[in-house]
Amino acid sequence: MSGYTTALKELIKKVEATRAARVEKAKKGEHFPALTMEQRQEWLKKYHPDYKMDGRRAVKVGPNKGSVLPEEVASLLESKSRLNVAALDLTRTDYTTDLLVIGAGGAGTAAALAAQEAGLKVLVATKLRHGDSNTVMAEGGIQAADQEGDSPYFHYLDVIGGGHFSNQPALVAALTNDAPLIIHWLESMGMMFDKLPDGRMKVRHGGGTCRKRMHSAGDMTGAEIMRVVRDEARNRANDIKMLEFSPAVEILLDEGGRAAGAVLYNLETKEYYIVRAKAVLIATGGFGRLHIQGFPTTNHYGATADGCVMAYRAGVALQDMDSTQYHPTGAIYPEQNVGLLITEKVRGLGAQLLNIEGEQFCFPLEPRDVESACVIRECLDMKKGIVTPTGRFGVWLDSPMIDLLHGEGTVRKELPAKYIQFKRYDIDISKVPMLIYPTLHYQNGGIKIDEWAQTSVEGLFSAGEVAGGVHGRNRLMGNSLLDVLVFGRRAGLKASEYAKSRKLSAKVTLKHVEDYARELDKTGVGDNGATSPLLLPDYAPDHVKARQIG
Ligand code: MEZ
């Protein structure tokens, strides 16, 4: 455990002092009591970052004009397009396709597969490489009610309750009803799920679930899902063409206001490409790299809300964009791991959260927003957090309990990625606890869609984290991997139906982008100096930025 400083090693002794008694209790099924519904609401209001009014303001333009949004989101929506529309020749066509999929994570790839099966030619345009996404980074599992004693009905109730009854019921029904089919589909493509010796699925609880329905592949479930869907797409390369390092920067509409393609930007050559398509799907992922309220993030480098910006300029409303998921357990030590996801599976396997005294202070599997509020309360209000050498607050996540509860070697077997990520810094998480604090994990809201992933613009679909409504104001663990596949697949199917009924539009326009720019000017927002979509976060420190000028 030499990865910890001498002061932190001293504090770990307090955790060790209470561990044997805690393990004994856990073995008897005795747990720290969960909060009541009233307490949950009270703690959320007091401690969860979503309930703070700082760092928020009303957006001044577009379909959600007047809605209060995080400052980071509002200012992206109030930025100018990256395109000089007048200079762009829209009569030129670089690519034509039946379906243009923007984004190549889980949702985009699932959509491409479904559309190809329905007979479409698909072009997938992605900002980085195929698979660079939050899907590939998801760890703990995917929910599906496919076990005895469970049903989509119970899954539905958990999702609605976890989302504080703010979810769109039709989307939740689609999510939970399609879930068993998705597991079957993944297995048919060769996904290696964790299994019991008799061949049945190994399933666990996640926070806020009334049944064990978390299916996993170690702590690399998203990577395993992405492996199989990406391989499958590559096997169908005649019909699914992939353009990497080519993010979309605006949606093209036709003269009837229907989606008719997009303008892509080649990150390497800096050229713009005009793509014309019969249908368009936005599957660009979430906004973690906007670091809402200054939080570190678990998200991949490209998670900059691009899809929301493009859809918004095309006239599609967003919903619940002021609701951000802070995963309760992000690493805060060592500094190189700050923000890194510590999967909820760690708590699902029995590890407890402890304060500086080595005491439990919350039920470990509350819904995520409540669990995060508990951690923040313990550090900021109860003043029982641990301070790292760089001045960060956190609490202990007692991972050594896992081997004591389930047998020597369980940590290494069930959590191989986490084990390696800490071993690099000489911290053996099967022997010593981890230091954690909430980290920005997920965009709960997003583009408004219906249960077939259709937006309010004809021919424009949206699926995955970029779309809102299914999780309401709080997503439960394992429902995002499910969401990307359920709505990706549905989008692919519905877009196929739609595309087959249409010809390529005779003319494409960016009039909506010009109208939007005029609205910006008219409302006095003027020029905030920025352009969007952002595409990549800018981490250059001020002294470097100063030297970039001129
Ligand atoms: O759904 C998620 O966000 C997930 C599975 C995360 C995790 O804790 O592993």
Residues whose N, C-alpha, C, O or C-beta is under 5 A from the ligand:
A	BS01	MEZ	E139 G140 G141 I342 T343 E344 K345 L476 M477 G478 N479 S480
